[in-house]
């Protein structure tokens, strides 16, 4: 077991008191069934519903669970960057507290990561509304046109990365755009990326904090990032 890479499951949370206990229990069951050592890293970002105390209690109860607190809610990207910097595992995967996919994906990704640097997911089926599907298609097309990314959504529900790549990566996004930023940087460094098809589920516990305004900010951030990339190329 000592030769197997350690897996850190990063769980970013803000006001997830309903979903967090279920997420930790499910992760402990899924990761505990794998031969790899593991860590569950809760990144708590200024919750106001008792999530912070609950996360601390879970860490006190389970040796594999650790918590890092942000003083305030700074955005998904900020939480993820803190998770990348704090994680101890050789591999990191991002697990939303609402568990939008079957956690068997972690074991499936481990089977692919031996000869890759990252494993990103694609939806096997898309049961979202027509508007949400169109929104994703438009965003993926813009990422293709502006950044040269494949014409699939970079906002994968499941992703696994080699920690040293993302911990040392230049990342500026504080919000949801960070997924696109990571994919762009990985391709910029010619990282080996594998794809895993998964089923994505609807939320069972709590309520999503993602709003239409968040989606619009991601589109705006994409345009701004395009300009910054052009600046990088001019200065290189």
Secondary structure, 3 states (H helix, E strand, C coil): CCCCCCEEEEEEECCCHHHHHHHHHHHHHHHHCCCCCEEEEEEEECCCCCHHHHHHHHHHHCCCEEEEEECCCCCHHHHHHHHHHHCCCCEEEECCCCCCECCHHHHHHHCCHHHCCEEEEEECCCCCCHHHHHHHHHHHHHHHHHHCCCCCCCCCCCEEEEHHHHHCCCCCCCCCCHHHHHHHHHHHCCCCEEEEEECECCCCCCCCCCCHHHHHHHHHHHHHHHHHHHHHHHHC
